[in-house]
């Protein structure tokens, strides 16, 4: 996952360097820089570990179909839609994003990821994997992210972020919008700049594979026979 509000230095993104400025060498450098950005964002060891574990989960999952599969798929897709909504508003490292879903919740991308993991666990009928995911998410992932991000955002945005932090919860939405929220419009281009379409493609692929397993039980997606049913 990425920082909800900040990111590293720009490299051929939504900034002056897209106009061919000296910051990154102009248009001739853009394809190379895009590859570097993708490598840095999606192919670091931490991300690769997540992809491998997610693939393994799809293989060992044993979805039963019916209401549980439908509920899990619905939660998963709703979580991805929330992430898409958020990434269509956030301009990382530029401003403190207070529009879109950020009017109601401080970390909508993390909530979306939580919903995706929970939904896939339910859809795959894997309560052991779901319990492990929730434990890692709440006991390791979120505390680490909060320690790093809150300090960085307070240093960068000062009292504006302090007021926002006090008024808006990280994962529990407000009933009404934050009073200090700024109006912003959803931008598909910004969503693409934030590379959310790659995450969306992975989520859709996982949902499709679980659906195929639940209905047609292809042998090449069958879980190992030695796995206990509660995994």
N, C-alpha and C positions, 0 to 999 in steps of 0.2 A: 504494500500500500504506500501511498505517497502522503506527504504533508498536506493537510487540508488547505493551508493558506500560503505556504511559502515553498520555494523550490530553489535549486542552485542557479548559477549564472545562466543567462539566456544564451542559446546557441541556435541561431536561425529560427527564432520563434516569433511571437507577437511583439516585435520591437523594431528598432531602427535598422537592425542588421538585415531585415527582410528586404530592404530597399537596395541592398548591395553595398552597404557601408563598410568601413574598414574593420568593424568589430569582428567579422567572421570571413572576410575575403570576398564578399559579393555572391552573385547568383551561382557562379561556378562551384562554390563550396557547399551549396545548399544540400544536394543529395548526400554528400559525405557527412555533413553535419547531422542530417536527419538520421542516418544509420547510427551515428555515435549516440544521438539522443535516445534512440530506441534501445540500443545496447545498454546504456546507462540506466534506463528506466525499467526495462523488462527482462534483462538478462544478467542481472547481478546474481551472485550466489543465493541470496535470500529469496529473490523472485523465482529462480529456477527450482529451488527446493519446494516452493508453494505449488508450482506447476506439476512437478513430479508427484507430490503427495495427492494433488487433486486428480491426476490421471490414475494413480493407484486406487484412489477411492472409487472412481467410476468403474474400474475393473472389478473390485471386490464387492461393490454394492449389490444388493439383492432386492430391488424394488418390487413391491407387491401389486402395484397398480391401485385403482380405486381412489377413495377419498384421500388417503394419506399421500399418494403420489400427486394428486391434484392440488392439495394444500401446499405441499413442498414446492412444487413448480410455481405456484402462484406467489409464494413468499419470495422465492428466488428471483423471479422476473420483476416483482415489485421492488426488491432491493436494487436490482440493476437499473431500473427506471429512476430510482432516487439518485443513484450515482450519476446517471446521465444528466438529470436535472441540475445537480450540483456542479458538475464539470462544465455545463453550459453557462454558468455564471461566474465561476471563480477565475480570477486573473492572478495567478501565483506570482509572488514577489513584486507585485505592482501596487495593489491596494488591499485593505482589509475588506474582504467580501462580506457584505451584510444584506444582500438581496437574494431573491429566489428562496430556496429552502433554508438558507442561513438566517432568514428572518425568524424562523421557528426553532431551529436546532443548530448547535455550534459545529457539529461534526457529521453532516449528513452522509459524507462518503464512507465514514467508518460504520455508521448505522446501516448503510446499504450493504457493506461487506458482511456485517453481522447477519443481516437478513439472508444474504446469498448462502453463507455457510450453513446457517440453520435450515434453510429451505432444502439445500442439497442433502443434508443429513436426514431430514424427514423423508424426502422423496426416495432416497436410497435405502430407507428402512434400516439405518445404521445408528443405533442409539449409543453404542460405545464410541464410535467416531464422533458423533455429535457432542457427547459429553466432553471428549478430549478437546475438540475445537473450542467449545465454550470456555473450558478451563484456561486454555492458552490465550484466548482472546481477552478475557477479563483479568487474568492474573499476571500475564506477561506482556502481551502486545499493547493494550490500552495504557497501562501504567507507564510503560517506557515511552510511548508516543506523547503522553501528557507531560511528562517531565521535560522532554526536549522541546516540544512545540510551545507550551505556555511560556516558558522562559524566553524563547526566541521572539515570539509574537509580542510579548510585553516590552521587550527591548526595542522592537521595531516600531510598534504603533502606540506605545505608552498608554495614556488614560483611555483612549478610544477603545483599546482592546480590554483594559481592566473593567470598564463599565459593561462591555459586552459579555465578558466572562462571568460577571456577577449576575447578569440578568437572563442568560440563555444557557440551558443545560447541554451537556455534550451529546447525550444519546436519547433524552426524553424530550419530545417536542413540546413547545409552549402551546397554550390554547389560542393565544393571539400573537400577532407579529411583534417583534422587538420594536420598541418606540424609536430607537435610533437607527432603524434600518433605512438604507438608501434604495431607491428604485433602480432596478436593473432589468434588462431584457435577456431572455434566454438566447444564446447564440450557438447554433450548430457548429459554426467555424471554431468557436472557442472550445467546444466539446472535442473537436478533432485535434485542435492544438494540444489539448490535455491527453490525447491518445486514448480516450475512453472507448473508442470503437474496438480496440484490440481486446480490452477486458470484456466488452459486450459479446464479442464473437466467441470468446472462451466460455462464457456463461451459457450462451445459446447452445454451443456444442455439447457441454456437459448435460444440459437439460434434454437435448435430443437423444444422447446416448442412453441416459437413464430411461427415457420413454421407450426407446427401442428395446432395451433389456426387459422392461416390464411387460411388453406385449408380445414380443417374438422370441425372446430368450436365445439369441444367437450363441453358438458354442464358443465363438472367439471372444465374447464378452462375459462368459460364465465365470463366477468367482471360484477360487480354489475350493475343493471339497473339504479340506481340513479346517477351513475357517469356521469359528463358532457363529451361530445365527445372530447373536446380539452385536457383532462387530458393525 
